[in-house]
Amino acid sequence: MATKRAQAGLANAAKTTFGDEELKQHVYRKCLQALIYPISCTTPHNFQTTNFQTPTWCYECEGLLWGLARQGAAEKSSKHGEGERIQSLVAVIRDRMKIQEKNKPEIFETIRTVFGVDERTQQETLKQIKTSILEGSSKWSAKITLTVICAQGLIAKDKTGKSDPYVTAQVLLCSFSFIFFFSNFEFLFLLSHTL
């Protein structure tokens, strides 16, 4: 008896929620976006240990980075030809979207039918989604997680020295390149990133 009431309540909730046109359009756009450009790891980052050639200032601890070598990690990329690299990335994204649309027309048609959208609206929506993906490729954000495996020679951040020492990292974005500054002498870490 209670199960029937719960199922009836869920069915009513689904009907009223799905009737909301704004939510329906949002889900429709997200489905098309996921189909037209599936996120993949075809071009992963290549982080390598970095040695800074000049004294480097840390804005978090308001001091210079210590150590003669291995002060942080940076993505391996050259500053020369960065513009061509970005243009080639945008071209790859554009080609991938064309391939997805050409290879799976029946899925796009099914989504159009399920959401009750006419073909002209679907083409306009796909065009808007493609534009937002291409614009977003230069305006993306990432969540970066740093996990300390081993740290030695850390100095406490408070003046009394009674708190546990911790490490601060400063992230600078320089056209698709991340530079990490670590404010301690000897530091081993594991870097994982999610986009």
Buried (B, 14 or more C-beta within 10 A) or exposed (E): EEEEEEEEEEEEEEEEEEEEEEEBBEBBBEBBBEBBBEEEEEEEBEBEEBEBEEEBEBEEBEEEBBBEEBBBBBBEBEEEEBEEBBEEBBEEBBEBBEEBBEEEEEBBEEBBEEBEBEEEBBEEBBEEBBEBBBEEBEEEEEEEEBEBEEBEEBEEBEEEEEEEEEBEBBEEEEEBBBBBBBBBBEBEBEBEBEE
